[in-house]
Amino acid sequence: EYKSLIEQHKCEKVVVNGTQALRVAKNSASILDEIKNKFNFDLNIVTGETEALYSFKGALSSFNDNNI
């Protein structure tokens, strides 16, 4: 479903990140291969620190300057 939306909107760049589940999965390499083969996406497994930063920024994005 996401792939069709990406194609519909002619996205020039798609960033696909994996988090904790892929950091600890014993078969993460095969999952990355499957995603590449099925969707042609290069998936990046982010560090725990980067995952936390993205979560923090996502939470902050719901506030405007008047709410902080």
N, C-alpha and C positions, 0 to 999 in steps of 0.2 A: 504494500500500500504506500509506504514512504517512497519507495523507488519510483512509483508512477507519479507521485506528486513532484518529486525532484525533476523528473523528465518533463512533466507538464509545465513547470515553471522555468525550465531551461537553466537550472542552477549551474553556474560555472565552476563552483568549488563545493565539494561535500566533505565534511570532516566527520569521521565515525570514530568514537572513542569507546573503549571498554574500561570497566572499572573493577572493583574488588572480585567479583565473580570470575573474571578472566585472569586476574592476577593469581588466584589460588587454584584454578581448575587444572587438573593434570593433563587434560586434553586441549588446552588452549590453542596450541599450534594447529591442531586439526580443525578447530572452530574457526580460526583465522583463515585457513585455507578454504573452508566451506563458504565463508562469506565472500571471499575473493572470487571463487569460482561461480557462485550463484548470482552475486550482485555486482561484481567487479569493483568492490570497495576495499581499500586498504585500511584496515582497522588498527588504530593505535591504542595500546593499553597504557593508560595514564597511571602515574604514581598515586599513592594515597594522598599525598600533599596536594597534587594538582586536582584530584577529585574533590577534596575538601574546598579548595579555592573556587572551583566552578560551582559547587553547591552554595557557597557563601555568596558569590556574585549573583547567582540565580535568585537567591532569597532577597538580596538587596534590590534587585531590579523591580520588585513589586512595590517598592516605596518611592515616593517622589521626595524632593528636598524638604517639603513641609512636614513630612511624617517622621523625619529622623531627628 
